[in-house]
Each structure stands twice: as C-alpha cells, then as structure tokens.
Amino acid sequence: MSYRITALGAIEILDSRGRPTLEVRVELDGGAVGVAAVPSGSSKPRGGAVERRDSDPDRFGGTGVRSVVATVEEEIADAVVGTAWASLEDLDAALCALDGTPNKERLGGNAIVGVSMASARAFAARDGSPLHRWLAYPGGTARLPVPHFTLVNGGTNAHNRLDFGEFMVAPLGAPSFAEALRAGVEIYARLQTSLERIGLPVLFGDQGGLVPPLQAPGDVLDLLAAAIDAAGYQRGPDGVAIAVDVAASDLRQGDGRYLVNGTHFDMVDMVDYLVHLADRYPIWSIEDGVAADDAKGWEFLTEQLGERVQLVGGDSLVTSPDRISEATAHRRGTAALVKVNQAGTVSETLEAISRCYRGGFEAMVSHRSGETTDAFIADLSVAAGCGQIKAGAPARGERVAKYNRLLAIEAEDGSLPYGRRRG
C-alpha cells in the first residue's frame, strides 16, 4: 500500500510558553488526515535538528515562524504533494535529502518534523490503525511507560536559584498506568501542601513543576522523599523512586569546573556528589549528570553509578543515532533521552531508540519546555516499548494531554503491559 499526499498546509500557533510554533496538516487521497503541533525546547545543544525562526525583530521578537510555515506550504509541498509514498521512512528520507544539511538548518527541523509527525498520523489513519500500534516495531513489545512527573523545576525552566533542572518522581512499582498517574497526582498535591505549610510560595516552572525559593538539591530531595511518604507510598524501585535532571552543561564554568549551590566541583568531585545523593535518596535515574562535552566525566560517572542508577544522556546525545552508537560503544551512560524534534523526523527518532536497544541502552521519550496539547509522544512511547516517558507535572493542559492519552490507550488496549523495559 502507498500513501499519496494530496494537500499539505501549516499555521503558526503558540506553545505553552506563549511562543510561536507551527501546526502541520497532511491530507491523503481517500480523505485520511493527520495534524501535528511541533514542540519547542529551551535547550539548543549542538548536533540536534535546528529550529528555524523568523528574523523580524518587530514580530514576536524575531521568534515567529511564518517563514517556516511558508517553507512547508511551498518548497516542501512542491516536493511531496502528488507523490505516492511507500512508507514513512521513504517520506522522511526525501525530506532530509530536500533539506541537504546535516542538522536540517536550511528548511528547519521544526518544518520537517511537523510534516513527518502529521504524515505518520495520516498514514496510520489511512490504514485504520491507532498511532501507537502503527508506529510499533515489527515483533516488538509495545508497553505503557512509567511516567516521570516533574514536581520541581530549576535551572533554565524556572526563576529560582536552584541549579538542577528537574526533580521527578517515577512510580516504578505501580500495577498500572492509571495507578501510576494517581500516585504522581497525590504526591504532587502533598508537595504543594508541604511548601504552603512551611511558608514557601507555590509558583510554577515551564514544565508545570513547582518552583520553591530553594538552592540546595538536597533540600528539594528531602521534600520529595517526605511527600512520597506523606502520600502513603513506598520509596524506591518497588514503589515510587526519584529521578533528577542535573542539566550539568548549564553548571559547567569556563575553567571546566561545575558550580552547584555555591560550591565548585571538578569532574571527580561532581561525580562523587552525585554518588552521595544516590546513596542518601531513592534516586533511580540521573539525566545529564555531567556536561555534554565531558566524555571522561561520562565514562567515570558510568563506572561509579552505572550498575545501580540509570544514567541518561540528553544534551550529550541529542537523539542522534550516531551519537547513541558512540556512547554505547564507549560506555558513556546507560540510556538516552528521546526528543522527536531533536531527531527531526519520526523515522530517525525510532532509529535512535533502536540504536539504544542494540547497544544495551534504555530510552526515555521526552517532552519539551515549549509544548502543546498534541500527545504524539504518548503514542510514540507506547509504540517504542521503552517503558519510560518524561512529560512534565501532572498539571497544565499541555502536560496532562499526554497523560490523558496514555489513560485512553490503556483503556482501549487492555493487552498492553505497564512498566519499564528490562533488557
């Protein structure tokens, strides 16, 4: 079966931060339609697909995407409309070839991924298949993922002095996705109550996490551990564990040292500090524990913690299949953060996850700081069977949309297992 695109359009919309992004619509012969909204991140690590923006400083401060919309409706439409595509992989390969640059900077990664995501939805609709089943690997095991709820924001996604980017809880021991969601909501509520009780203002970061005026990571981890207890859950891998996004590239100074809570650490000291936190708290996953370009730091961190804590490469891997293969070969981490807009196409995203599995890594599908109510990553996480998703707080419409979609998938497809992938 082939998929003939008959119309392609786009409009400029807003993301959850009130910044422009785009929505793409694909129509096929026979009437199938796919629509997708493109997420946008605050971090722009080198190597990921380049997000194009307008250059008009008088409109959205130069961050508009009208030129990207025009690219979709003109150059990309000229290349893809009227053609019968054998598969999504063929379409994605043609989009990359049309762009002709390593990081999709000519057409814009946001233009290309929008067309790819909308096409995936249209192709699945044409085949009469739910997206999470249509995207699934042949012979693979689709599964409902463990949600990693952002309860506290820091770093670039908040307006406080807290250095680490995200503090999350992960209900690893929940019997189902619905019960995992319940745990996250109840712990989030307990944390808000705790902050109010001690007189700290309840503010919110880009991803819906709370933004208390704290600076020491240990202070936040104490609050999270207490909230897990207060909500009546067991701490640790059989109950609710903690995950942190250190975002260490933002902590690295010009002299190569890391600055955390007013203290300068060299690479060894930074790793020792993370080991100390893992010893003291029920931490099961650490993302970007050292800087993206600190290869020796990644190897040392993996040597020290890789057997007992998941070590996730986000900025260091940028959802690049080649970077993932290199990391697995040199044992730099044990998992990759997967962001569809960093890869730039759905096919490359699935290939990145496949490289993780082949190299002995795990994968965690992730949202971005600039989200929409599009729940594409919920279906993607189920299809890939990675068993982990990072989608923000159990609050705010753009985050809850992902969790509600996973609830719907669980209700509609009762054969799906819940939980982490194991090997």
C-alpha positions, 0 to 999 in steps of 0.5 A: 500500500502507498500513501499519496499526499494530496494537500499539505498546509501549516499555521503558526500557533503558540506553545505553552510558553506563549511562543510561536510554533507551527501546526502541520496538516497532511491530507491523503487521497481517500480523505485520511488526515493527520495534524501535528503541533511541533514542540519547542525546547529551551535547550539548543545543544549542538548536533540536534535538528535546528529550529528555524525562526523568523528574523523580524525583530518587530514580530514576536521578537524575531521568534515567529515562524511564518517563514517556516510555515511558508517553507512547508506550504511551498518548497516542501509541498512542491516536493511531496504533494502528488507523490505516492509514498511507500512508507514513512521512512521513504517520506522522511528520507526525501525530506532530509535529502530536500533539506541537504544539511546535516542538522536540517538548518536550511528548511528547519527541523521544526518544518520537517518534523511537523510534516513527518509527525502529521504524515505518520498520523495520516498514514496510520489513519489511512490504514485504520490503525491507532498511532501507537500500534502503527508506529510499533516495531515489527515483533516488538513489545509495545508497553505503557511507560512509567511516567516521570512527573516533574514536581520541581523545576530549576535551572533554565525552566524556572526563576529560582536559584536552584541549579538542577533542572528537574526533580521527578518522581517515577512510580516504578512499582505501580500495577498500572498506568492509571495507578501510576498517574494517581500516585504522581497526582497525590504526591504532587498535591502533598508537595504543594501542601508541604511548601504552603505549610512551611511558608514557601510560595507555590509558583510554577516552572515551564514544565508545570513543576513547582518552583520553591525559593530553594538552592540546595538539591538536597533540600528539594530531595528531602521534600520529595522523599517526605511527600512520597511518604506523606502520600502513603507510598513506598520509596524506591524501585518497588514503589515510587523512586526519584529521578533528577535532571542535573542539566550539568552543561548549564553548571559547567564554568569556563575553567571546566569546573561545575558550580552547584549551590555555591560550591565548585566541583571538578569532574571527580568531585561532581561525580562523587556528589552525585554518588552521595545523593544516590546513596542518601535518596531513592534516586533511580535515574540521573539525566545529564549528570555531567556536561555534554562535552565531558566524555571522561566525566561520562565514562567515570560517572558510568563506572561509579553509578552505572550498575545501580542508577540509570544514567541518561544522556540528553544534551550529550546525545541529542537523539542522534543515532550516531551519537547513541552508537558512540556512547554505547560503544564507549560506555558513556551512560546507560540510556538516552533521552528521546526528543522527536524534534531533536531527531527531526523526523519520526523515522530517525527518532525510532532509529535512535531508540533502536540504536539504544536497544542494540547497544544495551541502552534504555530510552526515555521519550521526552517532552519539551519546555515549549509544548502543546496539547498534541500527545504524539509522544504518548503514542510514540512511547507506547509504540517504542516499548521503552517503558519510560516517558518524561512529560512534565507535572501532572498539571497544565493542559499541555502536560496532562494531554499526554497523560490523558492519552496514555489513560485512553490507550490503556483503556482501549488496549487492555493487552498492553503491559505497564512498566519499564523495559528490562533488557 
